[in-house]
Amino acid sequence: MPNTQIRLKFSIIDLDQDVRVLPIIPRGRGVIPDYTVKETKESFPRNHDTVLNFTL
């Protein structure tokens, strides 16, 4: 579509990180939180952010 003057640019990055494999941390696991905050069914419809409230 040359008459639309729309330009598209794609960038592909193949990233390898040098991270040590530790037996105590499963592969694919992110940062393990210090505290576990449980969401409730009631907080969602009321638009309450339980994680933010716990943090504050």
N, C-alpha and C positions, 0 to 999 in steps of 0.2 A: 504494500500500500504506500507507494512513494508520494502520493498526493496528500496524504494526511499529515505529513511532517512529524510523525510519531517516531521516536527513536527508542530502541530497546537495547539495553546493555546487560549482559549476563556475566557474572564472575563466578568461577568455580575454584574453590580452595580445598586442597587436600592437606589436612593438618594432622601431623603425628606429634604426640607429646611424649616426652621422656619422663614417665611416671613409674616409680618403683611399685612392683606388685607386692602387697603385704598380705600375709595369710589371715590377718584379723579383719581385713576390710574386703568384702565381696566385690568381685569385678562388676563395674557399672554402678556402684553405690556412690552417692554424692556425700556431702557433708552431713554427718550425723548430728542432729540437734541436741542441745543440752536439755531442753524441756519438751515434753510432748503435750500439745494442746489439742483437745478433742473438739471437733465441730459437732453441733447438734442439729437436729432436723428443724427445731424452732428458730434457730438463729438465721437461717437462710431467708425465709419469707419476711422476717422482720428487718432484714438488711443489717444485721449486727456482725461486725468483724471481730470474732472471738480471739484471733491471733493478735490483732492490734490492741484490743482491750487488755489482753494478758500482758503484752509488752509494756503498755503504759502503766 
